[in-house]
């Protein structure tokens, strides 16, 4: 993998996200609940499932269409938000 600026930003963003989630968990411990995923998850579980789902959306977008990756990014972020809120 070539370490370009966008690649470094993605990994730095993921690291920052993990740090924010750790601080949030310390301040307000997560509570498991059941959403449309039909399994009991806390916010960390939903974040993980959302990030994996976003990666799948992006990979499928590349495999299926030649449309703009900005649209794919929008769809992937929407998937993460929906899973995070209602998952």
Secondary structure, DSSP 8 states (H G I E B T S, - for coil): ----HHHHHHHHHHHHHHHHHHHHHHHS----EE-TTSSEE-HHHHHHHHHHHHHHHHHHHHHH--S-HHHHHHHHHHHHHHHHHH-
